[in-house]
Amino acid sequence: MLDSCNAKLKRDTDNISVLRLRGILYNMAEKYEKALIDFKQLLITMPKDSSLYFLKSDCHFNMGEFDLAKKDFLRALQLGSQPDIPETAIENAIILNDQELKEIEEVLEHEKNKAILQQFPDAIENAS
């Protein structure tokens, strides 16, 4: 499926759906650096998409970059369900303890699965 995404993006470099799908596929294949490139590119055109920040956070988390993961995690919460998180909390985010890591990991897994489930019906339909 990655080959199909790459081929489509060569023809249509601005296809947001295919770029998001490719980022998710890279993430699932544990190619986190490549996934981050796609998610960052998407955020240029969709800076308020909380799901992209959750996906970025998941990549950073899996790479062991916990402070970056927390910053993206807080940004996602700020854009989504908890808009009262102040900017300074995001800028100064530090992972405090193992319990906090576990809670972030659980939310990230849920959000990643949600993004996958939302994206793949479109991908299957477009592949037909």
BELZI-V388659 format. One record per residue. N is the residue number from 0. RES is the residue in three letters. SS is DSSP state (hx for helix, st for strand, lp for the rest). PSI is psi in radians with two decimals (* if undefined). OMEGA is omega in degrees with one decimal (* if undefined). Layout:
BEGIN
n/res/ss/psi/omega
N/RES/SS/PSI/OMEGA
N/RES/SS/PSI/OMEGA
END
This chain:
BEGIN
n/res/ss/psi/omega
0/MET/lp/-0.55/177.0
1/LEU/hx/-0.70/178.4
2/ASP/hx/-0.69/178.6
3/SER/hx/-0.74/178.1
4/CYS/hx/-0.79/-179.5
5/ASN/hx/-0.71/179.0
6/ALA/hx/-0.75/179.9
7/LYS/hx/-0.65/-179.7
8/LEU/hx/-0.42/174.1
9/LYS/hx/-0.61/179.5
10/ARG/hx/-0.61/-175.3
11/ASP/lp/1.47/-173.3
12/THR/lp/-0.34/-177.4
13/ASP/lp/0.25/-178.2
14/ASN/lp/1.76/-175.3
15/ILE/hx/-0.72/-178.4
16/SER/hx/-0.76/-178.9
17/VAL/hx/-0.66/178.3
18/LEU/hx/-0.74/177.6
19/ARG/hx/-0.77/179.8
20/LEU/hx/-0.77/-179.8
21/ARG/hx/-0.72/176.8
22/GLY/hx/-0.76/178.3
23/ILE/hx/-0.74/179.2
24/LEU/hx/-0.72/175.8
25/TYR/hx/-0.76/179.1
26/ASN/hx/-0.81/-179.8
27/MET/hx/-0.54/179.3
28/ALA/lp/0.10/180.0
29/GLU/lp/0.52/173.4
30/LYS/lp/1.21/-169.1
31/TYR/hx/-0.66/179.2
32/GLU/hx/-0.77/179.7
33/LYS/hx/-0.67/177.7
34/ALA/hx/-0.75/179.6
35/LEU/hx/-0.68/178.0
36/ILE/hx/-0.79/179.8
37/ASP/hx/-0.77/-179.1
38/PHE/hx/-0.68/178.0
39/LYS/hx/-0.68/177.9
40/GLN/hx/-0.71/178.2
41/LEU/hx/-0.63/-179.0
42/LEU/hx/-0.36/175.7
43/ILE/hx/-0.71/-179.4
44/THR/hx/-0.35/-178.5
45/MET/lp/1.14/-173.8
46/PRO/lp/-0.19/-178.9
47/LYS/lp/0.28/179.8
48/ASP/lp/1.77/-175.8
49/SER/hx/-0.55/-178.2
50/SER/hx/-0.57/177.7
51/LEU/hx/-0.64/177.2
52/TYR/hx/-0.64/175.0
53/PHE/hx/-0.75/179.8
54/LEU/hx/-0.74/175.7
55/LYS/hx/-0.76/-180.0
56/SER/hx/-0.70/179.3
57/ASP/hx/-0.74/177.7
58/CYS/hx/-0.87/179.8
59/HIS/hx/-0.71/-179.3
60/PHE/hx/-0.82/-178.2
61/ASN/hx/-0.35/176.5
62/MET/lp/-0.02/-179.5
63/GLY/lp/0.21/178.8
64/GLU/lp/1.28/-168.7
65/PHE/hx/-0.62/178.6
66/ASP/hx/-0.75/176.6
67/LEU/hx/-0.67/178.1
68/ALA/hx/-0.76/-178.7
69/LYS/hx/-0.68/179.0
70/LYS/hx/-0.81/178.7
71/ASP/hx/-0.63/178.2
72/PHE/hx/-0.82/179.5
73/LEU/hx/-0.67/177.6
74/ARG/hx/-0.73/178.5
75/ALA/hx/-0.77/178.1
76/LEU/hx/-0.71/179.6
77/GLN/hx/-0.74/-179.0
78/LEU/hx/-0.40/-176.4
79/GLY/lp/-1.81/-167.8
80/SER/lp/-0.24/-176.9
81/GLN/lp/1.23/-174.6
82/PRO/lp/-0.13/-177.2
83/ASP/lp/0.10/177.0
84/ILE/lp/2.13/-177.7
85/PRO/lp/2.66/178.7
86/GLU/hx/-0.65/-178.0
87/THR/hx/-0.57/177.8
88/ALA/hx/-0.62/179.4
89/ILE/hx/-0.80/-178.1
90/GLU/hx/-0.58/-176.7
91/ASN/lp/0.38/-176.0
92/ALA/lp/2.26/176.1
93/ILE/lp/2.37/176.0
94/ILE/lp/2.21/-173.6
95/LEU/lp/-0.75/-175.1
96/ASN/lp/3.04/-177.9
97/ASP/hx/-0.61/179.8
98/GLN/hx/-0.74/178.3
99/GLU/hx/-0.73/176.8
100/LEU/hx/-0.75/-178.9
101/LYS/hx/-0.74/179.2
102/GLU/hx/-0.76/178.1
103/ILE/hx/-0.76/-179.6
104/GLU/hx/-0.73/-179.9
105/GLU/hx/-0.79/179.5
106/VAL/hx/-0.73/-179.7
107/LEU/hx/-0.72/178.9
108/GLU/hx/-0.75/177.9
109/HIS/hx/-0.83/-177.8
110/GLU/hx/-0.65/178.0
111/LYS/hx/-0.79/178.4
112/ASN/hx/-0.68/177.6
113/LYS/hx/-0.77/178.7
114/ALA/hx/-0.70/179.2
115/ILE/hx/-0.83/-178.7
116/LEU/hx/-0.60/178.6
117/GLN/hx/-0.59/-174.2
118/GLN/hx/-0.68/-170.6
119/PHE/hx/-0.58/174.1
120/PRO/hx/-0.69/176.7
121/ASP/hx/-0.72/-178.1
122/ALA/hx/-0.72/179.7
123/ILE/hx/-0.74/178.9
124/GLU/hx/-0.75/-179.5
125/ASN/hx/-0.46/-179.7
126/ALA/hx/-0.36/-178.0
127/SER/lp/*/*
END
